[in-house]
Amino acid sequence: MKKSSVARRYAKALLELLDPGSVGPTRTALTALGTALTESTQLQHVLASPAFSLDEKSGVLTALGQQAGCPRVGLNFLSQLVKTNRALFLPEIAQAFGEFADRSKGTQHVEIRSAAPLDSVMQESLKAKLKSSLKREVDVALRVDPTLVAGIQIHIGSTVYDSSVRNRLDTMQSLLMRE
């Protein structure tokens, strides 16, 4: 079974268990835990190793969840992930949970990467155009990525709109390599 489909099922189940007031703190905690798991090989080792008992693994994950401000339902969810051997799916579950949470409140998360910082007028213009195109509220995250050289990339879910110079250079290089 694919990791992404498992992550979506778990994320959707968690969202259905939560009351609306707990969605935000749970999302924040899951994102923090997903990032910690991605960045920490020690945490990955603890959760994957048979040398640690389920109680030890669950204790580590729920302690981290408490530090991240996860509500009680979320902590129980983390324990369940350990019991079902799905704790290593946490980064994907966090991402899917964020998408479901946005969809439930009618918001679309959009990431805009630009080669240089965008001024406030450009930011507002892009946000207004995205809101109009998507016909829903947008939650825009701005990132500066100097490797783009110039231009922007817009990430909407799994779709990427790329008008960067880096993309055009890469396209030209692949065309030249074929000839």
C-alpha positions as CSV (number, residue, x, y, z in Angstrom):
1,M,0.0,0.0,0.0
2,K,1.3,3.5,-0.8
3,K,2.5,5.7,2.0
4,S,0.5,8.6,0.8
5,S,-2.9,6.8,0.8
6,V,-2.2,5.5,4.3
7,A,-1.3,9.0,5.4
8,R,-4.5,10.4,3.9
9,R,-6.6,7.8,5.7
10,Y,-5.0,8.4,9.1
11,A,-5.1,12.2,8.6
12,K,-8.8,12.2,7.7
13,A,-9.6,9.9,10.6
14,L,-7.9,12.3,13.0
15,L,-9.6,15.3,11.6
16,E,-13.0,13.6,12.1
17,L,-12.1,12.9,15.8
18,L,-11.2,16.5,16.6
19,D,-13.5,19.3,17.6
20,P,-12.9,22.5,15.5
21,G,-11.0,24.3,18.3
22,S,-8.4,21.5,18.4
23,V,-7.6,21.4,14.7
24,G,-5.1,24.3,14.7
25,P,-3.0,23.1,17.7
26,T,-3.1,19.6,16.4
27,R,-1.9,20.8,13.0
28,T,0.9,22.8,14.5
29,A,2.0,19.8,16.6
30,L,1.9,17.3,13.8
31,T,3.9,19.6,11.5
32,A,6.5,20.0,14.3
33,L,6.7,16.3,14.9
34,G,6.8,15.6,11.2
35,T,9.7,18.0,10.8
36,A,11.5,16.5,13.8
37,L,11.1,13.0,12.4
38,T,12.4,14.1,9.0
39,E,15.5,15.8,10.5
40,S,16.4,13.5,13.4
41,T,17.9,10.1,12.5
42,Q,17.9,9.3,16.2
43,L,14.2,9.7,16.4
44,Q,13.8,7.6,13.3
45,H,16.0,4.9,14.8
46,V,13.9,4.8,18.1
47,L,10.6,4.5,16.2
48,A,11.9,1.9,13.7
49,S,14.1,-0.2,16.0
50,P,12.7,-3.4,17.5
51,A,15.1,-2.9,20.4
52,F,12.6,-0.4,21.9
53,S,9.2,-1.5,23.2
54,L,5.9,-0.1,22.0
55,D,5.5,1.7,25.3
56,E,8.9,3.3,25.0
57,K,8.3,4.4,21.5
58,S,4.8,5.7,22.4
59,G,6.3,7.5,25.4
60,V,8.9,9.3,23.3
61,L,6.3,10.3,20.6
62,T,3.7,11.5,23.1
63,A,6.2,13.4,25.1
64,L,7.3,15.2,22.0
65,G,3.6,15.8,21.1
66,Q,3.0,17.3,24.6
67,Q,6.0,19.7,24.1
68,A,4.5,20.7,20.7
69,G,1.1,21.5,22.3
70,C,-0.8,18.5,20.9
71,P,-4.3,18.1,22.4
72,R,-5.3,14.8,24.2
73,V,-7.0,13.3,21.2
74,G,-3.8,14.0,19.1
75,L,-1.6,12.3,21.8
76,N,-3.8,9.2,21.7
77,F,-3.5,9.3,17.9
78,L,0.3,9.3,18.2
79,S,0.1,6.3,20.5
80,Q,-2.1,4.5,17.9
81,L,0.4,5.3,15.2
82,V,3.1,3.5,17.2
83,K,0.8,0.5,17.9
84,T,0.0,0.1,14.2
85,N,3.6,0.6,13.1
86,R,2.8,3.8,11.2
87,A,4.8,6.3,13.3
88,L,7.4,6.8,10.5
89,F,4.5,8.0,8.3
90,L,4.1,11.1,10.5
91,P,5.6,13.7,8.0
92,E,3.1,12.5,5.3
93,I,0.3,12.4,7.8
94,A,1.0,15.9,8.9
95,Q,1.0,17.2,5.3
96,A,-2.3,15.4,4.5
97,F,-3.8,16.6,7.8
98,G,-2.9,20.2,6.9
99,E,-4.5,19.8,3.4
100,F,-7.7,18.3,4.9
101,A,-7.9,21.0,7.6
102,D,-7.5,23.7,4.9
103,R,-10.2,22.1,2.7
104,S,-12.6,21.8,5.7
105,K,-12.4,25.5,6.4
106,G,-12.5,26.4,2.6
107,T,-8.8,27.5,2.4
108,Q,-6.2,26.5,-0.1
109,H,-2.5,26.5,1.0
110,V,-0.2,28.0,-1.6
111,E,3.5,28.2,-1.4
112,I,5.2,30.9,-3.5
113,R,9.0,30.7,-4.0
114,S,10.8,33.6,-5.5
115,A,14.4,34.4,-6.3
116,A,14.2,37.6,-4.3
117,P,11.9,38.9,-1.6
118,L,8.6,40.2,-3.0
119,D,7.3,43.6,-1.9
120,S,4.0,43.9,-0.2
121,V,2.2,45.2,-3.3
122,M,3.3,42.2,-5.3
123,Q,2.4,39.8,-2.5
124,E,-1.1,41.2,-2.2
125,S,-1.5,41.2,-6.0
126,L,-0.5,37.5,-6.2
127,K,-2.8,36.6,-3.3
128,A,-5.8,38.4,-4.9
129,K,-5.2,36.7,-8.3
130,L,-4.8,33.2,-6.6
131,K,-8.0,33.8,-4.6
132,S,-9.8,34.8,-7.7
133,S,-8.5,31.8,-9.7
134,L,-9.1,29.2,-7.0
135,K,-12.4,30.7,-5.9
136,R,-11.5,30.3,-2.2
137,E,-9.5,31.8,0.5
138,V,-5.7,31.2,0.2
139,D,-3.1,30.8,2.8
140,V,0.1,32.0,1.2
141,A,3.5,30.9,2.4
142,L,6.4,32.9,0.9
143,R,9.9,31.5,0.5
144,V,13.0,33.1,-1.0
145,D,15.0,30.6,-3.1
146,P,18.0,32.3,-4.8
147,T,18.6,29.2,-6.9
148,L,15.7,30.2,-9.0
149,V,17.9,33.0,-10.4
150,A,14.8,35.1,-11.2
151,G,11.0,34.5,-11.4
152,I,8.7,32.6,-9.2
153,Q,7.3,29.1,-8.5
154,I,3.8,28.6,-7.3
155,H,3.0,25.3,-5.5
156,I,-0.7,24.5,-5.1
157,G,-1.0,21.0,-3.7
158,S,1.0,18.7,-5.9
159,T,0.8,21.2,-8.9
160,V,3.8,23.5,-9.6
161,Y,3.6,26.5,-11.8
162,D,7.2,27.4,-12.6
163,S,8.2,30.7,-14.4
164,S,11.7,30.8,-13.0
165,V,14.8,31.3,-15.0
166,R,16.3,28.2,-13.4
167,N,13.4,26.1,-15.0
168,R,14.0,27.7,-18.4
169,L,17.7,27.0,-18.2
170,D,17.1,23.4,-17.2
171,T,14.6,23.0,-20.1
172,M,17.2,24.5,-22.5
173,Q,19.9,22.2,-21.2
174,S,17.8,19.1,-21.6
175,L,16.9,20.1,-25.2
176,L,20.5,20.7,-26.0
177,M,21.5,17.4,-24.5
178,R,19.1,15.5,-26.8
179,E,20.6,16.9,-30.0
